[in-house]
Structures are given as structure tokens and as C-alpha cells.
Amino acid sequence: MDLSSLRSHNDRTVLGLVRSGAVSRASIAAEAGLTPQAVSKIVARLMAAGLLEEIGTVRGGGRGKPRTTLRLAAGGACAYGAYVDRDELRVVRLDLTGEVVSSAVVPLAPMFTPDDVLTALAPLVPVRDEVLGLGIAIAGPLTFPAGVVSPNGLPGWDCVPLRALAEDRLGLPVAVDKDTNAAVLAEAWRRPLRDAALVFAGTGLGVGLLLGGEVHRGGRSGAGEFGHTTIQLDGPLCVCGRRGCVEAVHAAASGAEAARVLGAAVRNLVQLLDLDQIVLSGRKVLAAPELYLEAMPEVDVSVSSSGSDLVPVGAGLLVLGELF
């Protein structure tokens, strides 16, 4: 699907308003400050592209004719999201509303290469008119939006131009971001977050940051490398090459002690950035959520309800977000 003509400011405004609830053309015009004629043209174009659909009529006040209401056409277009973890590839298909339509998990062999990942992705991400693109989430460091990655814990992945390689192999638009950024994006898609951190404790450990309601990536795309901050000067060796990183100390502990390590590190993060919300996710947390909740500082703390698909969903939302 060629979206080059659908990504103007007005198109995104209309789609964003419809995403907030089924609305009429008249209410869109009023909220967006556009003329009714302009809105009608935009809506017609978006409907022709399979992004909007009419769902019925409602009668307003007075004697005016009923208004036709609109919503996102969930089945009209889709995006794929992929999470390249240290031992598996997890892929989801999202409809236009961001809901998961299907998912798949493929194990990755030790010392897997970029070509191994692209080979595994190819049969899972078909090139069809309704596919808007693919988002890929992977551990940092990386450069955004260029998609050049050097993920910690993946030997042989130094300065890999993953975005360019994937676009060339798959023939689709591709976006690449850190796994933790994708995770916090997925969480913010479903509920309001402003100054928050998504703490992800899986095969690695990091945070996705929302500051002022926006994903904070930093000047060099390096924000969120929370797992590679030092918490124990003489601690265990980390995959990044240093000693005593939060990730390494947490991995060396277990049970309640591991939860306490993470809780102490999160307490420092909250004090540093004055965060008011913490969301927890990742394999370690999902295996023992109560232990981790008990160890957290006294702020609004919750465990993500998105389970194992949180990161690939966020990766897919990198693509859908371009429409809104």
C-alpha cells in the first residue's frame, strides 16, 4: 500500500480523531478546524485506502439529518512487529487499531547472525497491499531512526544496518528501535502515561522512558541503558564488558534477592528523573510479579498486562504510529 499521499498533517489529524472514538465528519471538522468539504475529501481518501469505515448513523440535536459515524477499519490494513531477543524471534501482526491478530515465535540458535534473523522473518511477514510495514525491536545500543544496531549480548552484531538489510530482503518499509522503547510505546498506546519508565527484565535489562508524554531516546539514541549502570563496583562481569552493572547483578541473584536488586536500582531511577509511574515487564517479572511489585519504590507501580507480546506489539506500533 502506497501511503505517501496519506501522511499529510490533515490525514494524520483525522485518523487520530477517529481513533479516539467513532465520530462524524461534522465533529471532525469542528475539532480539527477544517472545512466540512475538506474533511469529506480526506475521509473519502482514507476510506478508499481501507483505513476508515462507516458504521451507522446517529441523530444529533435539532432537526438536522442523522450523522454517519466513522471508525478505523480494523481489517483494512495491518502492520507487523518483531522482537529479536537473545534466544528467540517473536512476531505479531497488528490490525489498524493495534490489536494482535496473530503471533509466532521462532527459536534462534546460539550465535545467530543478522542473516539468520532475516531468513526467519521472511516467511512470517508477507508482502501484500494491506501490509503497511514492519517494526523491529532489538537490544541497544543502536541509532534511531537509521536502524544501525550493535546490541549488547549478541556477538558479531557490530554496527549492523538492520533497517536497510530488512527493507532490502523483505521489500517493505521497516522501522527499528530499542526493545525497551517499543515496550513503553505499547504500554502508552493503551493508557495515559506521562513521566514513566517501563522496566524490562528479560534476557537483558533496560528501561523505556516517557518524559512529558514522549518517548525519550536521548541525543544519540542511548537513553534507557539502565541495565548497564553500575550498582556494585566489584560485581560480576556484564555482557557489555564492565563489572557490577544492574543487569549482571540482577542475573546473578534469584527470587526475592533479584527483585530487591531491581527495586534498589529503580528507586535510584525514580529519584533521578522524578518519575510518577513505573511499569514492569519481561520474563523475570512475569514469572514472579508479586515479588517484584513488593520490592519497588513507593510510586505508582504496575505489571504490564500485555504479557510476552509487549515488545513486538510496540515494534508494530512504530509503523502504525506514522498514520496518527
N, C-alpha and C positions, 0 to 999 in steps of 0.2 A: 504494500500500500504506500503510495507516494503522499507523504504528509507535508511536503514543502509548502503547499498552499493552505494548510490548516493550522499553521503555527503562528499566525499573527497574534498580536496582543488581544484583539477583539474576540478571535476564536477561542483563545485560552480563557478569556473572561467569561464567555457564555458557557463553556464546558464546566468551568469552576462553579458557576452559579447553579447549574443543573445538578452538579454532583452534591450540592448541599441539600437537595430535595427536589421532588418533582415540581416544576414551576411553569408558568405560562410565558408566552412571548411578551405579553404586556408587562409582566413583573420583571422579566429580564431587562427590558428596555428601561424601566424605571430605575432599577438598581445599578445598571451599567452606564446610564447616561447616554444611551444610544437611541436613535430614532426607531420607531416601530418597523419602518421599511428596512433599515439596516439589519435589525435583528431577524426579520423574516428571511433575508438573503443568507445570513450566517447560518441560521437553523436549517434552511434547506440544503446548504452545502454540507453541513455536518450530518444531516440525515442521509444524504446521498453517499457519504463516506462510510455509513454504517456505525456512526458514533452516537447518534441520538435517535430516539424513537418516541412516537406519540402513544400515550397510554389511556386516553379518555378525556372527558371534559368535566369542568366544574363551573357552577353558576356563581358569578360574583354578585355583589350588592347591586341594587337598582334593576333596570330593565334591559341591561345590555345582554348581548348573546353570550352563551356559555364559552368559556375559555378552554382551549385544548392544552393539556398538561404534557410535559416532556420529562424524560429521564434518560440516563445513559443507557445505551444499547449494550447490555452485558455481553451478548453473544455476537456483537458485530465486529469486534476486533480483540486482539489479545496480545500479551507480552509474555516473554519467558524470563525467568530469573534463575541464576545458577550460583551455587556456593561451592567454591573449591576449598575444601577442608584439607587437613594434612593426611587424611586416610580415606576420603570418600568425596564423590561429586553428587550434590543434591540439586535437582532441577524441578522447578514448578512452572506451571502455566497459569497465568492470571487472566481473568476476564477484565473488561474495561472498568469495573468497579473495584478492582484489586482483590477479588475473591479467588481462592485457589480452585482451579478446575481439575487439575491433575498434578501428580508429583511422581518422581522417580529418584531412586538412589543407586549409584554405581560405585562399588568399591574401587579404590585406587591403590595400586601396588606400591610398596616402598620404593623411594627414589623415582617416583613418576616424573615425567617430563612434560613441558608445555604441549608437545605433540600428542602425548597420551591423553591429556585433558581435551584437546580439540577433537581427537578421534572419538572419544566417549560422548562429547556434546553433539556431534553431527547427527546421529540418528534420533536424538531426543528433541532437537529444535528444528522442525521443518520450515522450509521457506515457502510460505504461502501469502496470498494477498492480504489476509487478515492479520498476519503477524507483524506487529509494529517494530519489534526488535528484541534484543537480548541484553539483559543486565548481568554482569558477572561480579561477584563479591569474593574477595580473597584477602588473606592477611597482609598487613603492611610490612615494610614501607612501600609506598607507591606514589606516583604522581597523578593527580586528578586535574583535568579530565583526560589527559593524554593516555592514561592506562598503561604506563610503563611500570612494571612491578618487580620488586626484589623481596619477596615475602620471607620473614624470619621462619626458620624451621623447614624450609624447602631447599635443600642443596641443589645447585645447578640452575636456580631461578634468579639469576642476577641481571637486572635491567632488561627484563623480557618485555617486548612491546605487545602485551597480551591483547589489547584492544585492536590493534592493526592486524595481528595474526588471526584473531577470531573473525573480524569482518571479512578478511580475505578468504578464509576457509568456509565460512557459513553463508556469505552473501547477504548479510543482514546488518542493520545499524547495531552497534554494540556500545554499551557504556560499562566502565569498570570503576569500582570503588572499593574501599576497605570493607571487610565484613562487618565491622562494628558500626560504621556509618550506615550501611544498609540496614542493620538491625534497628538502629534508633529511628531511621526513616520509616520502617514498617510500623514501629510502635506509635509514632506520631501521626501516621495516616489514620489510625483508628480512634485516637483520643487526644485531647489537647495536652501538649507538653510545652513548656517554655524554657526554663532553666533546669535541664535534666541531663542525667547520664544513663546510658544503657550499658550495664556492666556485663560483659560476656565472658563466661568461664567455660571454655570448651577444651579442645586440644591445645589452644593457646589462651591468652587472657588479654583483654583490652576493653576500651570503652568507646562508645559513640556519644558525642556531645551535642546537645542542643543548647545554644545560648541565644536568648532573645527570640526563641522560637525557630531559629535557623540552624541547620547542621553546621557545626564549626569544624573545618578541616585544617585551619592554620595556613600560614603564608606559604608553606612548602608541602602541604598535604600531609603533614606529620602529626597533627593533633590526634590524641586518643591512644598513643603508645604507652598507656598506663601500665601495662604488664611489664614494661621494660624500664620502670623507675625503680630505684634501689630502696629496699626496705630492710636489708640485713647486709652490713658491709662485708662480712666474711661468709656469706651464704653460699648456696650451691650454684654451680655453673649453669648459666642460661643458654638457650639456643642462639641468643644474639651475641654470645661471646663474653658477656660480663657476668659478674657474680652478684648474687643476692637480689636479683630482680623479683618483683612481686610474682610474676609468672612462675619462676623457678622455685621460690619458697612455698608458694601455694601448691605446686605439683608435688613437692617433697613431703607435704603434710597429708593428712587424711581426716575424714569425718569432721568432728566439731573443731579440731585444730585448724584444718584447712579453711573452714568457714570463718574462724577468728582472724586468720591471716588476711583474708579478703576484707573482712569487716574493718580491720585496722587501716588497711590501705584506702578503702572507700571513705573512711572518716577523714583522712587527710585530703582526699579529693574534694569532699563537701566543704571543708574549711577553706581550701584554696580558692574554689570557684563560687562559693556561696550558692550551691545548688539547693533546690527545694524538692526535687523528685529524683529517686533512684529506681531504675527498673533492672531486675536481674534476669539473666537467661544463660543458655549454654548447657552442655551435657552435665557438667558437675553440679550446677544449680538445680537442674530439672530432676536429677537423681535424688536430691535431698533438700527440697525447697525450704522446709521448716528450719533446718539447721542454719541455712544462710540468712533467712529472714531474722532469726533471733540474734545474729551476730552483727547486724547492720546498725549504723548510727540512727539517732532519733530524728529522722526526716520522713517524708512520705516515701515508703519503700514497698515495692510490689514485685511479683514474679510475672513475667510476660505470659500471656495466655496463648501465644502463637506456637508454642512448642518448638519442635525441631525444624519447622519450616520458616522460622522468623527471618533468618538471613537471606535465603533465596527469594522470599517474598519481597524483602526490601530491595534486592537486586532488580527484580522485575519492576518495582515502583520507580526505579531510576528512569526506566523507559516511559511508563505511564505518566510520570510527573511532568514530562515535556509537554503533555497535552493540556495541563492545568496551570 
